[in-house]
Amino acid sequence: MKTDPERAESVFPNTRWSVVKAALDFRERATAMHEFSWLCQAYWYPLYGFARRKGHPPEDAADLTQEFFGLLAGGDLLKQADPAKGKLRTLFLTVFSRQLVNSRERERAAKRGGEAEIVELDREAAEGWLASEPVDPGLTPEHWFDRQWALTVLERCLDRLGARMVQEGKEQEFAVLRPFLSVSGIGAASTEDAAHGLGISADNLRQKLLRLRARFRSLLEEQVAESLATPTAEAIKEEIRCLQHAIRESL
């Protein structure tokens, strides 16, 4: 799932609990709807996919996801944003799981299409993503959610890094080197082909990759800090370990 690199670089780049912060701003000023919608756009798929893996049909999964962000926009979810919960990932999964248990399909079906959408859901694309995933009977909906959340965080970091490199006039360089940072590109990217594509030596390529990975790690730490109520250095490291584990567990 792709996001707009320019928005990735400009919207709430250094705030904790960024989606919750966006919701607070949304309630206080009408002009914040664009920022709030964009941030929700980055997080809707893990929720939608979780509902689908819990057995909800596409229409209900979409409605449940919209309702969740409606609660966030309305402030109801913010009452549960207790710093003691620690992680935005945990907050979202806990509240959304409770929402699924308490869902009332008949009332939701009656309301369908009658309320403004908070998030623009590409349900067709989401169903394609879900269908293309290999069948893993041991992957619970909760583990899938953690994995998809981790992939979303990594994708947002790549978008931010790409936006910055475009500003630096290094768009081609990032296009060639991006596969070395993405989960799908690991093991498939060729250093020889990359060096040839950039017209540099293998040693120069290694140096570029070292610098690029350092920048990516820094952005990852910033992104993770935004999702923690108390972003201490150890808490950031622990959450990154959890995200890495969620991805490795599913490979």
N, C-alpha and C positions, 0 to 999 in steps of 0.2 A: 504494500500500500504506500503510495507516494504522497508527499506533502510538498507545498510550495516552498522552495528554498529561501526566497526573499522573506516570506512570513516567518520561516523557521529562525531566521537571524534577527528579526525585529520585534517579535511579540514576547513580552515578559522574559527576556533572556536570563535574568539573574534573580528570580523570585522563588521563594519556597512555595510548595503546594500550588504550582502554577495554575492548575485548572480551578482550584478553589479561589485563588486570588482573582482570576478572571471573572468568576461568578460574583464575587463581592463587587468588583468594579462594574460589572454588568448591571447590578441592582442599583448602583449609585449614579450611573450616567448612561443615557440612551445610546451614546456613540460607541459604547464598548461591545455592542452585540457582535460586531465583525470579529473582534479579537476572541471573544468567548466562543463563538461558533467555530473559528479556526482551531482553537485548542481542543475543543470537543471532537473535532474531526480527526484528530490524531489518535484519540482513545476509543472511538466507538467500536472498531472492529473486534478488539478483545472481548468486549461486553456482548456484542451481537453473536460472535462465535460461541461464547460460553453458553448463552441461552439456547442456541441451536444444538450444542452438544448435550445439553440437559433435556433435549427432546421437544423443545418448542418449535412449531412450524415457522417458516420464514416471516410470515406476516406478524405473528405474535412476537417473535424475537425482535423485529424492527420496532414494534410498538413499545415493547418493554425497554428497549434502549432509549427511545425518545422520551419515555416517561422518566427514566433515570436522570437524563440531563435536564428534563423539565424540573425535577426536584432540586437539582443542583442550581439551576437558574433561579428558582423561586426561593432558595435559601433554606429549604427543609433539610437538605443533605448537610449543609454547613453546620447544623446543630450537632451532627455526629462526627465532625472533623476534630475529634479530640486529639491533641498532641500525644497523648499516651498511646494512641493506636500506632503512632510512629510512621507508617508508610501509606502514601496515597494508594499504592497498589493494593494493600490490604484493606484499606477503607472501601475502595470501589468494589472489590470482590465480596466483602462481608455484606455491604448494604445491598448490592445487586442480587446476591444469593438469597437474602431475606425477601427481596422484592419478588423473585421468581416463586418462592414458596407461597407468598401471599397474593400472587396474581389472580385476577378474576377475568378469565378470558371473555365471558359474555359481555361484561361492561366495556372491556377494551374494544371488542369487536364493534359494539354499538357506537363507540366514540371514534372509531378509525376514520381518519380523514377529516375529522371535525375540529382538530386543534392545530395550531401552527407548529411546524417542525422546528426543533431546536438544532438538529444536525441533519445535514444532507447525506442520507445513507444510500450507498450504491449497493443495493441488495443483490443485484445480478452479479456484480463483481465479487461480492463477498461469498456468494454461493459457489462461484467458480473457484475461489481460493480454497474454500473448505473441501470441495470435491477433488481438488488436485493433490491434497495432502495424502501421504501414504497411510494406510489403515494400521493403527497401533492399538490393539485391544487393551494394552496396559496403561495407555495415556488417559488419565481421568480428565474430566472437564476442568477441574481446578489446576492440574498440571499444565493443561493446554493453555489456560488463561495466563499463567505465569510465563510460559514460553512466549506467547504472542505479545504480552506486555514487554518482555525483554527485547523482542525483535523490533517492536515499535520504538522503544527508547533508542536502540542502535540506529534505526532508520532516521530518527529525528536528528541524532548527532551527525550522521553522514550528511544530511541536508544542510545543517548549519555549517559544517566544515566546507561543503561544496560552495555554499553562498559566499563564504569568506574568500575562498580561493578564486572564485569568479571575480570578486572585487579586486583581487590582487593581479588579475590578468593571467591566471593559471588554470583556466577552465579545461584546456586539453590535458594538462598534467593530471588534474584530478580525475578526469574521465578514464585515463589510462590506469591510475593507481587505485581508484575506488574498489575494484574487485579484491584487492589485498586486505581490505578492511571489512568487507561485507561477509556475512555468514555464508551466503550462497557461493561467494567467490573463493573462499578458503579452500586450498588444495587444487583449485582449477586454474587460478591465475598463473601465468608463466612469466618469471622474471626476465627471461631471455627476450620474449616478445615485447614486454613492457619497455625494456632498455632500448630495443630496436625502434619501437614506436615513438619514443621520446628523443632518439638520436643521442643517447648517452651511454657511458660505459656501465658495466655491471656494478663496479664499485660506487659510482655516482648514484645509481639506482638504489643501492642499499642505504646510502646516506639519506636520500630523499624519503625512503620508506621509514627509516628510523624517526626522522623529524615529523613525518605525517602521522605516524602512530602515536607519537608524544602529544601532538595537537589533538588527536582524536581522544586520547585518554583524558586530557584536560577537559574537553567538552563533555565527555561522558560523566566525569565527576560533577560538572556543573549541572548537567541534566538530572542526575540522580539526586543531587542536593535539593533541587526544586521539588522533588517528590517526597522529601522527608520533613517531618515536623521539626526534628532537631538534627540538623545535618552536621554532626560532628565528623571529624576525619575518620574515626573508626566506624561510625554508622554508614558513611558513604562507602567505605571499603567492603563492609559486610553486605550491603545491598548489591553492590557490583558482583560480589561472589555469588549471591543468590541468583542474579540474572544470568551469570555465566553458567551456573549449574543447571538452571532451567533450560537453557539452550543445549548444553552438552547432553543432558539426559534424554533429549528427543532426537539427537542425531544418529 
